[in-house]
Amino acid sequence: MIQRFFVTGTDTGVGKTLVSSILTLALSGSYWKPIQSGIADEESEQEKVRALTGLEKEFIFPSTYSLKASLSPDQAAKREAISIDLKKIILPETSRALIVEGAGGVFVPLNATETILDLIKQLNFPVIIVSRGGLGTINHTLLTIEALRNRQLTIHGVIFSGELNPENQDAIEKFGKVRTLFHVPFFEKIEIKNWVKEQRETILEGLR
């Protein structure tokens, strides 16, 4: 059975792309970010993932919507006189595991009526939540968990990124009734290939 996961985060900049790269490498899979914004100001997520993983282009699928402005997708799309239509977001064909990365958190608007939650619902993959380990993470993570459960979406687990307070992790597991899949530490220099190789069994065990 092909493993497919939707990677969301508690907010923007929490480490979704780094975690998605790690998951893609560990599973020898493919990567897809259906919607992204801010490509005029920085390299695309596809370019970041390719640089981190060394994967060939054929395993990194293009976004359905690549928006220039560093704004929420609905606002970035409006500046380009378009509206994001979820019907146009078609799952790419692949025989490999697939990691799908969202944009920002689950309530990020995509158009006048839909959010990332609607995209997750459409794809219907188990959700992995990327969360910070420090101050503020308990509230943000539990709210994300509640939002996903209110939509009857399957939560596979939480991955903590960066510095981790174990007491925060315990609180999230207890109150959110979720499990921690693994922890991605802070990297002085982001070189994940060797780390993934060393941690592969731990990562795969968390994904089972």
N, C-alpha and C positions, 0 to 999 in steps of 0.2 A: 504494500500500500504506500503510495507517494505521500510524504509528509508535506503539509502546507500550513503555514502560520502567518497571521497578521500581526505585525509589530506596531504597537502604539506606545505613546508615552504619556507621562503625567503633564507635560508641557513641552514647549519648544526648547531645543538645545539640551535635552536630558541625556542624549546619547543613543538615539534610535538608529542612526546610520552606522555607528560603530558596532552596536549589538547586532544589527542586521548583517553586517559584513562577517562578524564572527559566526553567526548561525549559518550563513551561506557557505562559508569555508568548512565548518565542522560537518555539515550535511552533504558536502560536495554538490551543492544545489545551484539554483538560479535566483536572481534578485529582480524585483520589480517595484518601482514606486509609481503608482498610477497618476498621482497628482503632486506636482511640486511647484513652488514659487520662489522667487529670489534669484533666478538664474542669471539675471543681468549683473548682479553684484558679486557673485562667487561661482565657483565651479559647480556643475550639476551633481546631484547625489550619485548618478551613475558613474561619473568620473571619480568621485571620492571612493566609491565601493570598489571600482576597478583598481585604483591606486592601493587601497588597503589589502585587497585579496589577490591581485594578480590574475584574476579570472579573464578569460577571453570574452570579447564583446558579445558573442552569441549567447552567453549565459547571463547577460545583464540586459534586461528588456527596456525599451524606451518608454517614457511616460506617455500616457494618453494626453495629459495636459502639462505643458512646461511653460510656466508663467514668469514674466520678467521681474515684476515688482516684489520686494521683500515685505509682503503683506499677507494677510489670511487669503486662502485661495479665492474666496468669493470677491474680495476687494481687488486682488490682483487681476482676476478675470474681467471684472468690470472695467478696469483701466484699458483693457485690450478689446473692449466692446464685445465680449463673449460671455456666455453663461455655461457653467459646468453642467453637463448632462450625464448622469450616472449610467444611462442606457448605452452611452458610447464607450464605457469602460469595459472592455472585453478581456477576459482572462487569457493570457498568452499560453500557447501550447508548449508543454515541456514534459519530458519523461523523468526529469530530476525533481528533487525536493524544491519547493518554491517558498521564498521569503518575500512577503509583501510588506512594504513600509508605508505607514500612514504619514500624514502631515500634521505636525503639532499634536495636540491632545484630542480626545474623543468628541468634544463639543465645538471644534473648529468648524466654522461655516464653510460650505462648499458652494451654495447658491442661496436663493431667497428662502428656501424651505428645508434644505437638507444639510446634514453635518457629516463628519467622519463616521459617526455611528451608523448612518445609513449606508455608507460604503462598506463598512464591516458586515452589516446585515446582509447586503447584496452578495458579497463573496462567501460569507458563512464559513470562515476558517476559524480554528481555535486562536484565541488572542493571547499574545505575550505582551505584558506591560513592562516597559522600561521605566525604572524609578530611581531617583536619587536616594542616597542613604542618609543624608544629613537632615538638618532642621527644616521642618515644613513638609517633609515627605509623607508623614503619616496621613495628614488630612488630604493632600492631593491624591495619594494613591488610593485611599479608601473611597473617595468620591468617584474616581475613575472606575473602580471595581463596582460600585453601586450603579453607576450609569450603564455599564455593560450588562449587569445582571437584570436591570429593569427592562432591557431589550431582549432578554432571554438569549444572550450571547455567551458562548463557552469561553471561559478563561482557563488557559493552559497553565499559567503561572506568572510569577514576577521575576525579572532580572534586575538586580541592583547594579548601578553604574557609578563608579567613582568611590570616594571615601564612604565607608559604611559603618553606621552606628548599629551594633547588633540588637540593641533594645528597640530601635525603630523597626528593624526587620521582624522581631518577635511580635511587636504590636500589630503590624500589618498582617502577619500570618494569622494571628489570633482573631482580630476584629474583622478582617476581610475574608477569613476562611479560605486562604490561598496558600500555595506553597512557593518557596523560593527555588527557582530552577538552578541558578548559579549566580556568582558575583563577578562582575568585570571590574578590576581595580583601575585606579588612575595610572595612566601611562605617561611618564616624562616625555618619551618619544613614542608615537603610536606605530609600533611594529607588531602586528597581531599574528603573523603567520607562525612564528615559533611558539607564541603563547597558546594558540589554538592547538598546535601539534602536541604540546605538553598537557593541555587540559581537555583534550578531545573526549576521553572516556567520561569525565565529569560532565561535560556539556551534553553529550549524547544521553547519559543517564537522566539528566534533568529533562530532556525532551521526550522521554518515553512516557 
